[in-house]
Each structure stands twice: as C-alpha cells, then as structure tokens.
Amino acid sequence: MSRPTDEEILATYGECFDDLYRVVSRRCDGDRDLTEDVVQETWLRAVKAWRTDGIPDKPMAWLATVATRLLSNVRRRKSPLDIDAIDPEAPPPDESQGTRTILERALAALPALQRRLLEAFHFDEQRVADIARTSGLSERAVEGRLRRARQALRRQIETDPASREILP
C-alpha cells in the first residue's frame, strides 16, 4: 500500500465524515460534545495512521472500529449515563417514550457482548463481514450470535409489562 497524499486523505474525510458522525452520535445518545470529541480524535488517529500505513480498503469500517474503541475508553473513565446504567427493572419515565424505553431496558438486560453486537449491526449499520473481521470471528459465527441476540432481545421485550400496553 502506498502512502496517500493529503488530498486523498481529505477526499476520504469528505466521503466518510457524515457516516462516522452519525454512527458516533447514535452511540453517544446524541451528546454533541462527546460525539465531536470522539469524531475528532478518530480523524486525528486516522490521519496519523494512514500517512504511514495507507488508507485501508474500507476506511469507514476502520473509522467505526477506532471510534467505538475510543468511546469505550471514554465511558470506562468517565462512566457517563449510558445504556449500561439503565435499570432493566425500572418502569418507563413517561408513556411518550414508552417504546424507546422498553427497547433501552431490554438492551440493558442483555449481556454486554450481545448488546454490542446488536448495536454494531442495527444502529451502526456495520456489515456482518466487518463485524467478523474486527471481532476475530467467522461470518457464520457472527450471524449465529446475531440471531441469538435478537431472540434474547425479543424475550426481554415480551416479558416487559409496559410492552403489553404499547406494543401490539
């Protein structure tokens, strides 16, 4: 892989910035300051790494992986309110947020690995192949784990008393 020019890195930035910002924003639950910090640090690391190693074949997957790891580090240090802090047993705060709250509680009740897998696939829109590569699993293993995670999520939602009032 040859060293990219600044123009090539800038072009990749233009192609990936909106998608990266959207992925990080979802992971940060809309916390704009945190989103901007993580996106900025991700790009700083990308420029540094790409100048020596070249731009990866799938730059968005590379960026999403780095951003996810940065966000995990931030959460470990700061411990802000996030999905891990949601009490799976708590009733919804108000009915206008009922469906989202049911989903948040159901996700919070799942094991962390299942939750992260569902978030990566459904919220961050990562492909199975990308998840497999970054997690060191085969695509078939990722598909099986996704299926089991969805089943566990469905069971959590079905057992939530509030879901009977909101969901059909």
Buried (B, 14 or more C-beta within 10 A) or exposed (E): EEEBEEEBBEEBBEEBEEBBBBBBBBBBEEBEEBBBBBBEBBBEBBBEBBBEEEBBEBBBBBBBBBBBBBBEEBBEEEEEEBBEEBEEEEEBEEEEEBBEBBBBBBBBBBEEEBBBBBBBBBEBBBBBEBBBBBBEBEBEBBBEBBEEBBEBBEEBBEEBEBBEEEEE
